[in-house]
């Protein structure tokens, strides 16, 4: 495919990702406004609000200043200004996944880096236009963050898609150079980077899945409390719908908190609070309905949840060990070396821990004034804990002897594609 065509398609992808995200916020806000007030003569409020929500979903902290409305709203002066930085990660996740898809398409078109440049330029243009057209005194952001963060998230996603596919299919560029260099390490070491990423992905994705199951169970078990909080809000059908939509945008954020709870360190809903399997200490929390599902007690049995990351580390180690044994049987000689397997186990743990530390970092922040400036999980504690738990599981499977020696004859039925499973 011609470079100009690849650039145009990548630019179109970036434009679609940005527009869909913004319109996905603006459309329901407009419908709510029409239902409540019956006119759309408030573009100067709807558009800035949509942009700020979109930016917040892309990790841009928003400063809220309600000082001029404090008396009418019955808000104390000390709570009229605050930073809002706990992100509704649904919007950022959509941009990230859309960017991954675009990056993979660019690799298949054989011009990934031209596509990457075009896409980022478009995202920067959209961010600049959104930032400059959304000035308002109530919700403000640092200009450089409002412009830089959405394109940065798109860049991370697109790079991930490009590297993933280019490693397997080639890019006639830097990824091929790195791949050739790693191939020079020999059969004992060359597959280590791919195996480490594969094993750590099993741990990270598996823990997200476990967090989703826990979240669903807690919501189902706490239905009465959630409904009571809806009733306490005294919201009509439109207000309840708005609250529900807002909570849905924060579901990925809540999943990160649930994953941190499963791992052990837990999370906080305000300064001086803690929610973890070893104990829960909660003061007054915001009357947000979804907070009705927060675990209120603790039990020694809850500590068994820490076995989930260990089991996921073992599962990732089992998958990686089979791939390593297969490759070694085909191109190696003698017994599998211990050194590379130790490196793989440590690498899986380090990457899984680092990934969860990053997730915890982007899912914490400020949710309001006062005690609510400290909400979320501790990145350092979560990262170290997940890493150590994954290391225990991965090491068991990576270092334990196989039931029987694996020989090349065991893989005689492999197809040509299977013979190099990681390339």
N, C-alpha and C positions, 0 to 999 in steps of 0.2 A: 504494500500500500504506500502511496506517495506520502512524503513527510507532511506536506500541506494538508492532506486529508486527515492524517493522524492528529495533527495539531487542531484542526477544526473540530473533529469528533471529541477530543479530550476537553477542549474549551466548552463545547456544548454540554458535556457531562458535568463539568464544574458549574456551569450556569444553571442547569437543571437542579443540581443538588442544593444550590443556594436559594433559588427561587421557590422550590418545593418546601424547603425549611421555613422560609419567611411567610409564604402564603399559608402554609399549614398552621401558623400561629395567627396570622391576620384574619383569615376567614372565620374561624370560630369567634374571635373577639368581635368582629363586625356583626355576626349573627346575634350574639348576646346583646350588643348595643342596640341593634334594631328591635329586638324583642323587648328591651327595657324602656327605650326612649323614642323609638320610631323614626329616627333620622340618622343620616350619616354625615352631618355637618361638623364632625369632630375628627377629621383626618389628622389634624395636628396633635391629637392625643392617641388615636389608634395606631398610627404608623410608628411613632417613637416607642410605644409600649411593645409592639411586635418586635421591633429591632432589639430592644433591651432583653426581652425574653430569649430571642435567638442568640444574642451575644452571651447571655448567662449560660445557656445550654452549651456554648463553646468555651466555657471556663473563664469568661470575662467577669470579674467582680463588678457589681453594680452598687453605687452609693445611693441610698434612698434618703431624701430630705422632705419630711412632712411638716416642717416647722410652721409653715404658713397655714396649714390645715389642722394643726394639733388641737386647737381649742374646739373647732367644729366637730372633730372626730373623737374628742374626749381622750386624747393621748397625752401622757405626761411629756414635758419638754425633754426629759432625759431619754425618752424612747422615740423621739421624733426623727432622729437621724441615725443611720446605721448602715453597715455594709452587708450586702447580700451576696454570698459567694458559694453557697452549696448549689451545685449546678443540676438542673434537670437534664441528666445525661442522655435522655432519649434523643434530643436534637443533635448533640455532638456525635452520638453513636450512629445515627443515620448518615451524617456527613462522612464519618470515617469509613463505614461499610460501602457507601457509594464510591468513595475514592479508591478503595481496594479493588472494587470491580472495574473501575476505569483504568487503574494501573495494569491489571491483568489483560484487559483488552488491548492496551497500548503495546504490551509485549508481543501478543499474537499478531499485531500489525507490524512488528519488526522495527518500530521507532519509538521506544518507550520514553527516552529522555526528551525528545521534542514534545511529545504529548504532555509530559510532566511540566515542562516550562510553560506551555500554553495554558494548561489548567490552572496553575498557580497564579499566573498573571490575571486570569479572569476572576479567580476568587479574591485576589487583592483588590481588583477594581470594584467588585460587588461590596466588599467590606468597607472600602473608602466611601462609596456612594451611600451605603446604609448609615455609616457613622456621621457623615456630614449632613444628612437629611433628617436626623433624628434628635436634634438638640431639644432638650426640655429641662426645666429646673428641678423636677422631682426625682428623676432617675438619671444619673450621670455615670460615665465610665471614663477611665483614662484613655485618651484618644489612641495612643499607640497600641494598647491592649485590644481595643475594639477593632482596630484595623488588622493587627497581626495574628491574633489567636485563631479565628476561623480558618484563614489560609494555612496556618501551621498544622491544624488538625487534618485538613485535607492533604497536606504534604506528607504527613506521617502515614496516613492510610494509603495514599497512592504509591509511596515508596515501598510499603509493605507488600502491596500487590505486585509491583514490578520485581522486587527482589525474589519473592516466592516463585513466580513463573519463570523469571530469567535464570534462576539457578537451575531449573530443570530443562528449559528450552533454549537458553542462551540469549544474549542481547548484543553480541558482537561489540562489546564494550567492557566496562569495568567489572561487571559481574562475571563475565567469562574469564577475565584475568584472575580474579580471586578464586574462581572455581578451579582453574588450571593449577594455581599455586597450591591449593589445598590437596588436589589430586597427587601432587608431588610428595605428600607426606607418607605415601605408601598405604597398603591395605589395612594396617593396624590403626591408623589415625585419621585417614582422609574423610571418613564418614562422621567423625565426631561432631562437627558443627550442626549438621542436619539432624543427627540423632538427639543431640541436646535440645534443640528447638522442638523436635517432635515430642520428646518426653515431657518437657516443661509445658507445652501446649495442652497435653492430656491433663496435667495437674490443674492448670489455670481454668480451662474450659470445664473440667469436671467439677471444680469447686464452685464455679458460677452456676452450673446445673444443680448442684446440691443446695446452693443458696436459694435457687428458684423453687425447689421442692419445699424447703423449710418455709419460705415466704408464703407459698400457697397454703400450707398446713396451718400456719399461724393466722392467716386471714380467715380461713374457714372456721377455725376454732374460736376466733375472737369476733365473730359476726355481730353478736349482741353489743359488745363494747363499741365497735365501729358505728353501728346504727345509732347508738346513744349519743355519740359525738356529733353525728349528722343532725340529730334532733336538737342538741344543745346549740348548734350554730343557728338554728331557726331560719334556715335558708329555704326559699321556695324551690320549685322544680328547676328553674334556670340557674339559681345559685348553686344548688346541689350538683347540677351538671358541670358547671364551671369548676367546682372543687374537685370533682371526680377526674375531669380532664387534666387539671393541674397535677393531681396525684399520679396519674398514669405517666406523665412526663418524668416523674422522679422515681419510677419503678427501677430502672437500672442503677440509680444511686442507692436505693434501698437494698438491692441485691448485693452490692459491694459491702454494705454494712452487715448483711446476713452472712456473707462469706467470712467476714472478719470475726463474727460471733462464732461460727463453726470452728474456725481455726483456734480460737481461745481468747485472744486479747479483747474481743468485743468492740464496742463503740460507745460514744457519749451523745446525749441529747442535752447539751448545756454544760457549762463549767461545773466541775465537782460531781458529775453523774457518771455512772458506768453501767453498761449492760453487757454481761458476759456469762458464759456457762458457770463460772465459779461464783457468781454473785451479781445481784442487781441493786443499784442504788440510784433511785430516781426521786427528784423533787417534783416541782410543778412543771409539767411539759405543755407545750402548745396544744390547744384543742383541735388539732388537725385529725380528721377521722382515721386516717391510716395509722396514726400512732396508737390507736387502740389495740393493734396487734403486737405491740412490743412485749417481750417476755417480762413478767413482773417478778418472778421468783427464781430460785435456783435449786439445783439438786446435784448430788454427787454423780447421778446417772448422766447428767448433761455433759460431764467431762468426757464421756465416751464419744462425743461429737469430734473430738480431736483425732479420733481414729480415721475420720473421713479423709483428711489430707494425706495421712500415712497410707491408706489404702489406694488413694489416687496416685501417690508416688510409686507404690508397688505396681499398679497397673501400667503406668507409664514406663517403669523399668522393665516390665515383662515385654511390652511391645518393642521397646528399644533393644532389649537383649536378643529377641528373636531375629530382628533385622541385622544386628551386628553379627550374630552367629551365622546367619545365612551368607552374608557377604564374606566373612572370614573363611567359611567352608569352600566357597567358590574360588577365592583368590589368595587365601592365606596358606599357611603350612603349619601343622602341629597344633598344639593346644592354644586356645584363645589367650592372648596376653592379659595380665591383670591390670597393668597400668592404664591402658585406655578405658577399661571399664570403670575404674575408680574416677577417672576424669569425667566420664559421662555422668556418673551418679552425682558427683559434686556440681557439674554444670547444670544438670536438670534442677537440682535444688536451688542453686544460685539464681538461675533465670526465672524459676517459678516464684521465688521469694521477691525478686526485684519487680516482677510484673505485678504482684499483689500489692507491693509497696506503692507503686505508681497508681494503681487503681484506688487505693486508700487515700492517696494524696489528692487525686482529682475529685473524690467524692466527699471530702470534708471541707469545712470552712465555717462561715457565719450564716446563721439563719434569722438573725434579728438582733435587737439591742440587748444589753445586759449579759445574762448568763448564756444567751443563745449565740454568742460569738464563737463558741467552741462546740462544734457539732461534727460527728463523724468518728472515724477510727484513726488510731495512731499509725502512720505509714511505717515507721521504724519497727514498732512492736509487731505489726502484722507481717511485714516482710521477713523479719528474722524467724518468727514462729512458723510461717508457712514453709520457709526454706528448710528449717530443721526437720519439720514433720515430713516433708517430701524427701529429704535426704535419707531418713530412716527407711521409708518404703522402697525408694529407688535402690539404695545400697543392698538391701536384702535380695532383690531380684537380679541386680547386676553382678553381684559377687558370688552368689550361690552357684554351685556346680549344676550344670544341666543334667537331666535324668540319664542321658547317654551322650557320648561324644558325637558331635555333628560332623558328618563327612560330606564331601561333594556328592556322593551317591544319594544322600537323603534329599537332594534338591535336583535330581536328574530330570524330574518332570517339569521343571520351571520353564516358562516361555522366555524368549529373548528379552522381553520387557521386564520380566520379573528378575532377571539375573542382575540388573542394576537397579534395585528398588528405590534407591535414594537419589538418583540422578534424574 
